[in-house]
């Protein structure tokens, strides 16, 4: 006979006996183990032969545990439960809980990333799969659970919750602002204006800002970009004045990478929303991330 390390009988025999003892039925044990009742009976008989003790009293259409059978069954049940619990713990620890989030580059870099450490600290078992693009079509596939969008809050087949409204101001580097002092919105037309165009029709342009803040009708000196992040970087490098959505550029102003060049300001015509598909139920991980986004925005 092969000597086993723990001096145990066949694990198949122990599993068959445990199931038969739990059900007090060879037939129900066989159904659970997906074998025949004869196979279960054979495994139980081999276990009885190995320990040289009867484990069941076989009655008509029923089984009854002997004292020895009760002792072994109790030990198997307790240890099988312990093994099951350990395996479940390992499965839970090893399983990645993932939620996908689509945002623009500007929102991700300027608003989301500085705050994301608090989410990771609170939810270390959740992985965020970032889909970052300034093209709206890139963050709309059905596989993306949550999106942060700028607009009026109504999109076809999507639910939405407002994160925040915003205010738009004119910003430039401290050096540029010092070299080009601005008294009012009308003076801005004399300066190189860094404009983001062609990215999103909802995006406010310099023409919109000057019209709203009394900048007059003079044609501005516009330098165009298709990325808000790049336009802001150009402003920090002293290349001109950019429009600043305050909830996004506030950290840059606080660390003096940018300054507000005039008191002229306008309410942003749209707001930021977290949105999700109306056709799919959010996962538990997505619900957690959505609640965190709303809390951070508040």
Secondary structure, DSSP 8 states (H G I E B T S, - for coil): ----TT----HHHHHHHHHHHHHT-HHHHHHHHTS-HHHHHHHHHHHHHHHTS--EEEETTEEEE-HHHHHHHHHHHHHHHHHHHHHHHHHHHHS-EEEEEEE-HHHIIIIIHHHHHHHHHH-TTEEEEEEE-SSGGGG-STT--EEEEEESS--TTEEEEEEE--EEEEEE-HHHHHHS---SGGGGGGSEEEEE-SS-TTS--HHHHHHHTT--S---EEEEES-HHHHHHHHHTTS-EEEEEHHHHHHHHHTTS-EEEEEEEEE-SSEEEEEEETTS---HHHHHHHHHHHHHH-
